[in-house]
Amino acid sequence: MFSPLVLLCSMVTFECATYGGPVFKTEIGCYMGMQQVGIPFLEEKYPNLVVTEKRCIYWGKYKTEVDT
């Protein structure tokens, strides 16, 4: 399973925040969902922030523990 993570940063205050999205079964579905829905939503909701990095993270099919 894949989930999108987006790093948004302010170029004025140099503060950043991450935002995640829903879970997708495929990596291509994750990137398509992020490009078509996630990024436009974040750009509209946070017009003063810039998308600095975006990535789909694979969490592993049978992973049951959370790494901290």
PDB file of N, CA, C and O in Angstrom:
ATOM      1  N   MET A   1       0.832  -1.166   0.000  1.00  0.00           N
ATOM      2  CA  MET A   1       0.000   0.000   0.000  1.00  0.00           C
ATOM      3  C   MET A   1       0.880   1.234   0.000  1.00  0.00           C
ATOM      4  O   MET A   1       1.954   1.250   0.600  1.00  0.00           O
ATOM      5  N   PHE A   2       0.409   2.264  -0.680  1.00  0.00           N
ATOM      6  CA  PHE A   2       1.150   3.513  -0.842  1.00  0.00           C
ATOM      7  C   PHE A   2       0.328   4.677  -0.302  1.00  0.00           C
ATOM      8  O   PHE A   2      -0.898   4.690  -0.416  1.00  0.00           O
ATOM      9  N   SER A   3       1.006   5.641   0.279  1.00  0.00           N
ATOM     10  CA  SER A   3       0.318   6.873   0.680  1.00  0.00           C
ATOM     11  C   SER A   3       1.184   8.063   0.281  1.00  0.00           C
ATOM     12  O   SER A   3       2.409   8.016   0.394  1.00  0.00           O
ATOM     13  N   PRO A   4       0.533   9.137  -0.188  1.00  0.00           N
ATOM     14  CA  PRO A   4       1.281  10.316  -0.605  1.00  0.00           C
ATOM     15  C   PRO A   4       1.662  11.192   0.585  1.00  0.00           C
ATOM     16  O   PRO A   4       0.888  11.360   1.527  1.00  0.00           O
ATOM     17  N   LEU A   5       2.860  11.738   0.522  1.00  0.00           N
ATOM     18  CA  LEU A   5       3.310  12.735   1.491  1.00  0.00           C
ATOM     19  C   LEU A   5       3.809  13.949   0.718  1.00  0.00           C
ATOM     20  O   LEU A   5       4.561  13.823  -0.248  1.00  0.00           O
ATOM     21  N   VAL A   6       3.378  15.121   1.159  1.00  0.00           N
ATOM     22  CA  VAL A   6       3.749  16.364   0.485  1.00  0.00           C
ATOM     23  C   VAL A   6       4.359  17.302   1.518  1.00  0.00           C
ATOM     24  O   VAL A   6       3.818  17.476   2.610  1.00  0.00           O
ATOM     25  N   LEU A   7       5.484  17.901   1.164  1.00  0.00           N
ATOM     26  CA  LEU A   7       6.132  18.892   2.015  1.00  0.00           C
ATOM     27  C   LEU A   7       5.827  20.262   1.440  1.00  0.00           C
ATOM     28  O   LEU A   7       6.183  20.556   0.299  1.00  0.00           O
ATOM     29  N   LEU A   8       5.164  21.106   2.233  1.00  0.00           N
ATOM     30  CA  LEU A   8       4.842  22.485   1.844  1.00  0.00           C
ATOM     31  C   LEU A   8       5.653  23.424   2.718  1.00  0.00           C
ATOM     32  O   LEU A   8       5.735  23.245   3.933  1.00  0.00           O
ATOM     33  N   CYS A   9       6.256  24.434   2.085  1.00  0.00           N
ATOM     34  CA  CYS A   9       7.078  25.374   2.847  1.00  0.00           C
ATOM     35  C   CYS A   9       6.717  26.812   2.507  1.00  0.00           C
ATOM     36  O   CYS A   9       6.289  27.117   1.394  1.00  0.00           O
ATOM     37  N   SER A  10       6.898  27.684   3.482  1.00  0.00           N
ATOM     38  CA  SER A  10       6.731  29.114   3.288  1.00  0.00           C
ATOM     39  C   SER A  10       8.090  29.692   2.917  1.00  0.00           C
ATOM     40  O   SER A  10       9.087  29.429   3.590  1.00  0.00           O
ATOM     41  N   MET A  11       8.127  30.475   1.854  1.00  0.00           N
ATOM     42  CA  MET A  11       9.386  31.096   1.444  1.00  0.00           C
ATOM     43  C   MET A  11       9.661  32.371   2.241  1.00  0.00           C
ATOM     44  O   MET A  11      10.743  32.948   2.135  1.00  0.00           O
ATOM     45  N   VAL A  12       8.679  32.811   3.041  1.00  0.00           N
ATOM     46  CA  VAL A  12       8.845  34.019   3.847  1.00  0.00           C
ATOM     47  C   VAL A  12       9.391  33.662   5.230  1.00  0.00           C
ATOM     48  O   VAL A  12      10.385  34.236   5.675  1.00  0.00           O
ATOM     49  N   THR A  13       8.742  32.718   5.903  1.00  0.00           N
ATOM     50  CA  THR A  13       9.144  32.356   7.267  1.00  0.00           C
ATOM     51  C   THR A  13      10.023  31.116   7.308  1.00  0.00           C
ATOM     52  O   THR A  13      10.560  30.786   8.365  1.00  0.00           O
ATOM     53  N   PHE A  14      10.182  30.429   6.200  1.00  0.00           N
ATOM     54  CA  PHE A  14      10.985  29.217   6.081  1.00  0.00           C
ATOM     55  C   PHE A  14      10.489  28.100   6.993  1.00  0.00           C
ATOM     56  O   PHE A  14      11.274  27.269   7.451  1.00  0.00           O
ATOM     57  N   GLU A  15       9.199  28.084   7.252  1.00  0.00           N
ATOM     58  CA  GLU A  15       8.575  27.007   8.009  1.00  0.00           C
ATOM     59  C   GLU A  15       7.953  26.028   7.027  1.00  0.00           C
ATOM     60  O   GLU A  15       7.453  26.413   5.970  1.00  0.00           O
ATOM     61  N   CYS A  16       7.994  24.741   7.401  1.00  0.00           N
ATOM     62  CA  CYS A  16       7.452  23.707   6.531  1.00  0.00           C
ATOM     63  C   CYS A  16       6.481  22.818   7.305  1.00  0.00           C
ATOM     64  O   CYS A  16       6.537  22.724   8.531  1.00  0.00           O
ATOM     65  N   ALA A  17       5.599  22.176   6.565  1.00  0.00           N
ATOM     66  CA  ALA A  17       4.648  21.222   7.139  1.00  0.00           C
ATOM     67  C   ALA A  17       4.444  20.096   6.133  1.00  0.00           C
ATOM     68  O   ALA A  17       4.558  20.299   4.925  1.00  0.00           O
ATOM     69  N   THR A  18       4.142  18.916   6.644  1.00  0.00           N
ATOM     70  CA  THR A  18       3.861  17.787   5.766  1.00  0.00           C
ATOM     71  C   THR A  18       2.376  17.473   5.801  1.00  0.00           C
ATOM     72  O   THR A  18       1.703  17.680   6.811  1.00  0.00           O
ATOM     73  N   TYR A  19       1.884  16.977   4.693  1.00  0.00           N
ATOM     74  CA  TYR A  19       0.488  16.589   4.561  1.00  0.00           C
ATOM     75  C   TYR A  19       0.439  15.243   3.862  1.00  0.00           C
ATOM     76  O   TYR A  19       1.145  15.012   2.880  1.00  0.00           O
ATOM     77  N   GLY A  20      -0.403  14.356   4.377  1.00  0.00           N
ATOM     78  CA  GLY A  20      -0.558  13.032   3.793  1.00  0.00           C
ATOM     79  C   GLY A  20      -1.942  12.857   3.226  1.00  0.00           C
ATOM     80  O   GLY A  20      -2.843  13.662   3.462  1.00  0.00           O
ATOM     81  N   GLY A  21      -2.092  11.789   2.473  1.00  0.00           N
ATOM     82  CA  GLY A  21      -3.379  11.551   1.841  1.00  0.00           C
ATOM     83  C   GLY A  21      -3.880  10.150   2.084  1.00  0.00           C
ATOM     84  O   GLY A  21      -3.388   9.456   2.973  1.00  0.00           O
ATOM     85  N   PRO A  22      -4.849   9.730   1.308  1.00  0.00           N
ATOM     86  CA  PRO A  22      -5.416   8.391   1.473  1.00  0.00           C
ATOM     87  C   PRO A  22      -4.439   7.314   0.997  1.00  0.00           C
ATOM     88  O   PRO A  22      -3.415   7.613   0.384  1.00  0.00           O
ATOM     89  N   VAL A  23      -4.768   6.084   1.285  1.00  0.00           N
ATOM     90  CA  VAL A  23      -3.941   4.938   0.898  1.00  0.00           C
ATOM     91  C   VAL A  23      -4.369   4.462  -0.487  1.00  0.00           C
ATOM     92  O   VAL A  23      -5.557   4.411  -0.804  1.00  0.00           O
ATOM     93  N   PHE A  24      -3.377   4.115  -1.300  1.00  0.00           N
ATOM     94  CA  PHE A  24      -3.604   3.587  -2.640  1.00  0.00           C
ATOM     95  C   PHE A  24      -2.982   2.203  -2.753  1.00  0.00           C
ATOM     96  O   PHE A  24      -1.993   1.908  -2.081  1.00  0.00           O
ATOM     97  N   LYS A  25      -3.550   1.361  -3.591  1.00  0.00           N
ATOM     98  CA  LYS A  25      -3.020   0.006  -3.791  1.00  0.00           C
ATOM     99  C   LYS A  25      -1.769  -0.007  -4.651  1.00  0.00           C
ATOM    100  O   LYS A  25      -0.917  -0.882  -4.492  1.00  0.00           O
ATOM    101  N   THR A  26      -1.645   0.966  -5.573  1.00  0.00           N
ATOM    102  CA  THR A  26      -0.497   0.986  -6.481  1.00  0.00           C
ATOM    103  C   THR A  26       0.237   2.316  -6.389  1.00  0.00           C
ATOM    104  O   THR A  26      -0.334   3.335  -6.002  1.00  0.00           O
ATOM    105  N   GLU A  27       1.509   2.281  -6.752  1.00  0.00           N
ATOM    106  CA  GLU A  27       2.313   3.502  -6.741  1.00  0.00           C
ATOM    107  C   GLU A  27       1.816   4.486  -7.808  1.00  0.00           C
ATOM    108  O   GLU A  27       1.741   5.687  -7.550  1.00  0.00           O
ATOM    109  N   ILE A  28       1.482   3.992  -8.985  1.00  0.00           N
ATOM    110  CA  ILE A  28       1.002   4.873 -10.045  1.00  0.00           C
ATOM    111  C   ILE A  28      -0.320   5.533  -9.648  1.00  0.00           C
ATOM    112  O   ILE A  28      -0.540   6.710  -9.934  1.00  0.00           O
ATOM    113  N   GLY A  29      -1.193   4.778  -8.992  1.00  0.00           N
ATOM    114  CA  GLY A  29      -2.445   5.351  -8.496  1.00  0.00           C
ATOM    115  C   GLY A  29      -2.198   6.433  -7.469  1.00  0.00           C
ATOM    116  O   GLY A  29      -2.896   7.447  -7.445  1.00  0.00           O
ATOM    117  N   CYS A  30      -1.210   6.221  -6.625  1.00  0.00           N
ATOM    118  CA  CYS A  30      -0.840   7.199  -5.605  1.00  0.00           C
ATOM    119  C   CYS A  30      -0.372   8.500  -6.246  1.00  0.00           C
ATOM    120  O   CYS A  30      -0.829   9.580  -5.871  1.00  0.00           O
ATOM    121  N   TYR A  31       0.542   8.400  -7.216  1.00  0.00           N
ATOM    122  CA  TYR A  31       1.053   9.604  -7.869  1.00  0.00           C
ATOM    123  C   TYR A  31      -0.023  10.309  -8.691  1.00  0.00           C
ATOM    124  O   TYR A  31      -0.074  11.538  -8.726  1.00  0.00           O
ATOM    125  N   MET A  32      -0.880   9.534  -9.348  1.00  0.00           N
ATOM    126  CA  MET A  32      -1.963  10.142 -10.122  1.00  0.00           C
ATOM    127  C   MET A  32      -2.948  10.870  -9.210  1.00  0.00           C
ATOM    128  O   MET A  32      -3.363  11.990  -9.509  1.00  0.00           O
ATOM    129  N   GLY A  33      -3.323  10.233  -8.096  1.00  0.00           N
ATOM    130  CA  GLY A  33      -4.230  10.869  -7.144  1.00  0.00           C
ATOM    131  C   GLY A  33      -3.641  12.125  -6.544  1.00  0.00           C
ATOM    132  O   GLY A  33      -4.338  13.122  -6.352  1.00  0.00           O
ATOM    133  N   MET A  34      -2.351  12.072  -6.248  1.00  0.00           N
ATOM    134  CA  MET A  34      -1.684  13.235  -5.673  1.00  0.00           C
ATOM    135  C   MET A  34      -1.655  14.381  -6.687  1.00  0.00           C
ATOM    136  O   MET A  34      -1.951  15.522  -6.332  1.00  0.00           O
ATOM    137  N   GLN A  35      -1.302  14.093  -7.941  1.00  0.00           N
ATOM    138  CA  GLN A  35      -1.205  15.124  -8.971  1.00  0.00           C
ATOM    139  C   GLN A  35      -2.559  15.701  -9.332  1.00  0.00           C
ATOM    140  O   GLN A  35      -2.690  16.914  -9.500  1.00  0.00           O
ATOM    141  N   GLN A  36      -3.571  14.849  -9.455  1.00  0.00           N
ATOM    142  CA  GLN A  36      -4.873  15.296  -9.932  1.00  0.00           C
ATOM    143  C   GLN A  36      -5.756  15.898  -8.840  1.00  0.00           C
ATOM    144  O   GLN A  36      -6.570  16.777  -9.123  1.00  0.00           O
ATOM    145  N   VAL A  37      -5.607  15.438  -7.600  1.00  0.00           N
ATOM    146  CA  VAL A  37      -6.494  15.886  -6.521  1.00  0.00           C
ATOM    147  C   VAL A  37      -5.717  16.534  -5.371  1.00  0.00           C
ATOM    148  O   VAL A  37      -6.018  17.659  -4.972  1.00  0.00           O
ATOM    149  N   GLY A  38      -4.733  15.833  -4.849  1.00  0.00           N
ATOM    150  CA  GLY A  38      -4.038  16.285  -3.639  1.00  0.00           C
ATOM    151  C   GLY A  38      -3.308  17.602  -3.775  1.00  0.00           C
ATOM    152  O   GLY A  38      -3.523  18.516  -2.978  1.00  0.00           O
ATOM    153  N   ILE A  39      -2.442  17.715  -4.780  1.00  0.00           N
ATOM    154  CA  ILE A  39      -1.661  18.943  -4.963  1.00  0.00           C
ATOM    155  C   ILE A  39      -2.574  20.140  -5.272  1.00  0.00           C
ATOM    156  O   ILE A  39      -2.411  21.189  -4.649  1.00  0.00           O
ATOM    157  N   PRO A  40      -3.525  20.024  -6.206  1.00  0.00           N
ATOM    158  CA  PRO A  40      -4.422  21.176  -6.435  1.00  0.00           C
ATOM    159  C   PRO A  40      -5.184  21.602  -5.175  1.00  0.00           C
ATOM    160  O   PRO A  40      -5.375  22.796  -4.941  1.00  0.00           O
ATOM    161  N   PHE A  41      -5.622  20.624  -4.361  1.00  0.00           N
ATOM    162  CA  PHE A  41      -6.321  20.954  -3.116  1.00  0.00           C
ATOM    163  C   PHE A  41      -5.406  21.721  -2.172  1.00  0.00           C
ATOM    164  O   PHE A  41      -5.809  22.741  -1.613  1.00  0.00           O
ATOM    165  N   LEU A  42      -4.174  21.240  -1.988  1.00  0.00           N
ATOM    166  CA  LEU A  42      -3.238  21.904  -1.076  1.00  0.00           C
ATOM    167  C   LEU A  42      -2.858  23.298  -1.579  1.00  0.00           C
ATOM    168  O   LEU A  42      -2.732  24.227  -0.781  1.00  0.00           O
ATOM    169  N   GLU A  43      -2.675  23.453  -2.890  1.00  0.00           N
ATOM    170  CA  GLU A  43      -2.328  24.765  -3.445  1.00  0.00           C
ATOM    171  C   GLU A  43      -3.470  25.763  -3.263  1.00  0.00           C
ATOM    172  O   GLU A  43      -3.232  26.953  -3.059  1.00  0.00           O
ATOM    173  N   GLU A  44      -4.705  25.278  -3.337  1.00  0.00           N
ATOM    174  CA  GLU A  44      -5.852  26.163  -3.123  1.00  0.00           C
ATOM    175  C   GLU A  44      -6.035  26.495  -1.642  1.00  0.00           C
ATOM    176  O   GLU A  44      -6.337  27.635  -1.290  1.00  0.00           O
ATOM    177  N   LYS A  45      -5.852  25.502  -0.785  1.00  0.00           N
ATOM    178  CA  LYS A  45      -6.050  25.703   0.650  1.00  0.00           C
ATOM    179  C   LYS A  45      -4.923  26.522   1.276  1.00  0.00           C
ATOM    180  O   LYS A  45      -5.161  27.301   2.199  1.00  0.00           O
ATOM    181  N   TYR A  46      -3.694  26.350   0.778  1.00  0.00           N
ATOM    182  CA  TYR A  46      -2.528  27.043   1.331  1.00  0.00           C
ATOM    183  C   TYR A  46      -1.815  27.818   0.213  1.00  0.00           C
ATOM    184  O   TYR A  46      -0.726  27.424  -0.203  1.00  0.00           O
ATOM    185  N   PRO A  47      -2.405  28.900  -0.272  1.00  0.00           N
ATOM    186  CA  PRO A  47      -1.824  29.618  -1.418  1.00  0.00           C
ATOM    187  C   PRO A  47      -0.469  30.277  -1.127  1.00  0.00           C
ATOM    188  O   PRO A  47       0.266  30.603  -2.059  1.00  0.00           O
ATOM    189  N   ASN A  48      -0.135  30.475   0.136  1.00  0.00           N
ATOM    190  CA  ASN A  48       1.136  31.115   0.490  1.00  0.00           C
ATOM    191  C   ASN A  48       2.267  30.116   0.682  1.00  0.00           C
ATOM    192  O   ASN A  48       3.399  30.508   0.966  1.00  0.00           O
ATOM    193  N   LEU A  49       1.972  28.834   0.532  1.00  0.00           N
ATOM    194  CA  LEU A  49       2.996  27.808   0.688  1.00  0.00           C
ATOM    195  C   LEU A  49       3.357  27.218  -0.673  1.00  0.00           C
ATOM    196  O   LEU A  49       2.550  27.225  -1.603  1.00  0.00           O
ATOM    197  N   VAL A  50       4.576  26.712  -0.770  1.00  0.00           N
ATOM    198  CA  VAL A  50       5.079  26.140  -2.012  1.00  0.00           C
ATOM    199  C   VAL A  50       5.310  24.651  -1.801  1.00  0.00           C
ATOM    200  O   VAL A  50       5.860  24.242  -0.778  1.00  0.00           O
ATOM    201  N   VAL A  51       4.891  23.840  -2.771  1.00  0.00           N
ATOM    202  CA  VAL A  51       5.172  22.400  -2.721  1.00  0.00           C
ATOM    203  C   VAL A  51       6.663  22.233  -2.964  1.00  0.00           C
ATOM    204  O   VAL A  51       7.162  22.511  -4.054  1.00  0.00           O
ATOM    205  N   THR A  52       7.372  21.771  -1.927  1.00  0.00           N
ATOM    206  CA  THR A  52       8.818  21.634  -1.994  1.00  0.00           C
ATOM    207  C   THR A  52       9.231  20.229  -2.410  1.00  0.00           C
ATOM    208  O   THR A  52      10.214  20.052  -3.130  1.00  0.00           O
ATOM    209  N   GLU A  53       8.487  19.242  -1.961  1.00  0.00           N
ATOM    210  CA  GLU A  53       8.794  17.844  -2.269  1.00  0.00           C
ATOM    211  C   GLU A  53       7.515  17.048  -2.183  1.00  0.00           C
ATOM    212  O   GLU A  53       6.627  17.370  -1.393  1.00  0.00           O
ATOM    213  N   LYS A  54       7.414  16.008  -2.992  1.00  0.00           N
ATOM    214  CA  LYS A  54       6.267  15.104  -2.930  1.00  0.00           C
ATOM    215  C   LYS A  54       6.752  13.697  -3.242  1.00  0.00           C
ATOM    216  O   LYS A  54       7.646  13.491  -4.063  1.00  0.00           O
ATOM    217  N   ARG A  55       6.137  12.738  -2.564  1.00  0.00           N
ATOM    218  CA  ARG A  55       6.590  11.355  -2.711  1.00  0.00           C
ATOM    219  C   ARG A  55       5.482  10.415  -2.274  1.00  0.00           C
ATOM    220  O   ARG A  55       4.709  10.729  -1.369  1.00  0.00           O
ATOM    221  N   CYS A  56       5.409   9.270  -2.917  1.00  0.00           N
ATOM    222  CA  CYS A  56       4.512   8.211  -2.472  1.00  0.00           C
ATOM    223  C   CYS A  56       5.341   7.185  -1.711  1.00  0.00           C
ATOM    224  O   CYS A  56       6.355   6.700  -2.212  1.00  0.00           O
ATOM    225  N   ILE A  57       4.911   6.865  -0.520  1.00  0.00           N
ATOM    226  CA  ILE A  57       5.648   5.965   0.368  1.00  0.00           C
ATOM    227  C   ILE A  57       5.000   4.585   0.347  1.00  0.00           C
ATOM    228  O   ILE A  57       3.785   4.453   0.494  1.00  0.00           O
ATOM    229  N   TYR A  58       5.835   3.556   0.162  1.00  0.00           N
ATOM    230  CA  TYR A  58       5.363   2.169   0.207  1.00  0.00           C
ATOM    231  C   TYR A  58       5.509   1.665   1.638  1.00  0.00           C
ATOM    232  O   TYR A  58       6.604   1.684   2.200  1.00  0.00           O
ATOM    233  N   TRP A  59       4.419   1.221   2.217  1.00  0.00           N
ATOM    234  CA  TRP A  59       4.422   0.800   3.611  1.00  0.00           C
ATOM    235  C   TRP A  59       4.605  -0.693   3.789  1.00  0.00           C
ATOM    236  O   TRP A  59       4.808  -1.141   4.917  1.00  0.00           O
ATOM    237  N   GLY A  60       4.543  -1.468   2.754  1.00  0.00           N
ATOM    238  CA  GLY A  60       4.757  -2.907   2.859  1.00  0.00           C
ATOM    239  C   GLY A  60       3.456  -3.646   3.103  1.00  0.00           C
ATOM    240  O   GLY A  60       2.629  -3.226   3.912  1.00  0.00           O
ATOM    241  N   LYS A  61       3.288  -4.743   2.399  1.00  0.00           N
ATOM    242  CA  LYS A  61       2.036  -5.497   2.465  1.00  0.00           C
ATOM    243  C   LYS A  61       1.797  -6.130   3.819  1.00  0.00           C
ATOM    244  O   LYS A  61       0.664  -6.135   4.301  1.00  0.00           O
ATOM    245  N   TYR A  62       2.831  -6.663   4.444  1.00  0.00           N
ATOM    246  CA  TYR A  62       2.659  -7.414   5.686  1.00  0.00           C
ATOM    247  C   TYR A  62       3.278  -6.731   6.900  1.00  0.00           C
ATOM    248  O   TYR A  62       3.426  -7.354   7.951  1.00  0.00           O
ATOM    249  N   LYS A  63       3.631  -5.492   6.769  1.00  0.00           N
ATOM    250  CA  LYS A  63       4.266  -4.777   7.882  1.00  0.00           C
ATOM    251  C   LYS A  63       3.227  -4.523   8.971  1.00  0.00           C
ATOM    252  O   LYS A  63       2.159  -3.977   8.695  1.00  0.00           O
ATOM    253  N   THR A  64       3.534  -4.913  10.194  1.00  0.00           N
ATOM    254  CA  THR A  64       2.576  -4.747  11.288  1.00  0.00           C
ATOM    255  C   THR A  64       3.097  -3.832  12.386  1.00  0.00           C
ATOM    256  O   THR A  64       2.333  -3.426  13.262  1.00  0.00           O
ATOM    257  N   GLU A  65       4.391  -3.500  12.355  1.00  0.00           N
ATOM    258  CA  GLU A  65       4.960  -2.630  13.389  1.00  0.00           C
ATOM    259  C   GLU A  65       5.230  -1.253  12.796  1.00  0.00           C
ATOM    260  O   GLU A  65       5.452  -1.114  11.594  1.00  0.00           O
ATOM    261  N   VAL A  66       5.208  -0.246  13.649  1.00  0.00           N
ATOM    262  CA  VAL A  66       5.485   1.123  13.226  1.00  0.00           C
ATOM    263  C   VAL A  66       6.891   1.487  13.670  1.00  0.00           C
ATOM    264  O   VAL A  66       7.237   1.338  14.842  1.00  0.00           O
ATOM    265  N   ASP A  67       7.703   1.963  12.731  1.00  0.00           N
ATOM    266  CA  ASP A  67       9.058   2.421  13.057  1.00  0.00           C
ATOM    267  C   ASP A  67       8.980   3.865  13.548  1.00  0.00           C
ATOM    268  O   ASP A  67       8.305   4.696  12.940  1.00  0.00           O
ATOM    269  N   THR A  68       9.666   4.159  14.640  1.00  0.00           N
ATOM    270  CA  THR A  68       9.699   5.536  15.152  1.00  0.00           C
ATOM    271  C   THR A  68      11.104   6.041  15.235  1.00  0.00           C
ATOM    272  O   THR A  68      11.327   7.181  15.644  1.00  0.00           O
TER     273      THR A  68
END
